[in-house]
Every structure is written in C-alpha cells, then in structure tokens.
Amino acid sequence: MSDLRIYFAAERTLLAWIRTGITIMAMGFVVSRFALFIRLVANPHSGTPGDVHSGLKSDLLGVALVLLGSLLIILARHNHAAFVRSLPPESLPTMGIPWLSSVLAFALSLIGLIMAVYLAVA
C-alpha cells in the first residue's frame, strides 16, 4: 500500500528543522553583532568602537550559535535521509529533483560555516 503522506510529512519535518537551524544562525549573528552596536552607542562621537575585548563573550556565543545552527541542519538532513531509506519503495514519490532537499541542507550549512568564520575573524 502506497501512502505518500508519510514521505511528505518527513519532508515537512526536515524543512522545519532547516528553518530552526536558520533561526539559530540568525540569532547567533545578532548576538555577535549586538556588542559592537552597544560599543558604538556608548561612544557615538568616536569613529572607532571603544573597548575591543568587552564584546568577546557575545562574539564567542554568537559564533557558537551559528555553528550550532549549521550542525542542526546537517543532523536533520542525516536523520531525514535515514528515515527515507527505511520507507518501502512504493511510499516514495517520483520526483524530478530528488536531491534538492539535501543540496539545500548542505548549502545552508556551508553558508553557516562561512558566517561563523566571518564572525570569528571580523
């Protein structure tokens, strides 16, 4: 018996985890840059921010959140692939681009890793 709803529910779950990973990465970016904003507001007439080390904790927390979001997306993709492999062949739809969700997950994780390096260096 073929029931495509199971596969599509798994796809919706993967997309929900990807959305959650993106949200965590965005929150990490905000946390990392919030200290810079506070330093600039505290010293508005200077062209350079104040104490460089005062935002180190928020920078580290931000990078950690971005890395966590990237890892979450990769793990969600792995979990989804394992679940799809466990489905019987008649429960899998015929799709034109069956690898699209995997490419999306890997691309977003790569973007997250690049963002974490940017936040750590800049």
Helices and strands as residue ranges (DSSP letters): H 4-42, G 52-55, H 56-86, G 89-91, H 100-121
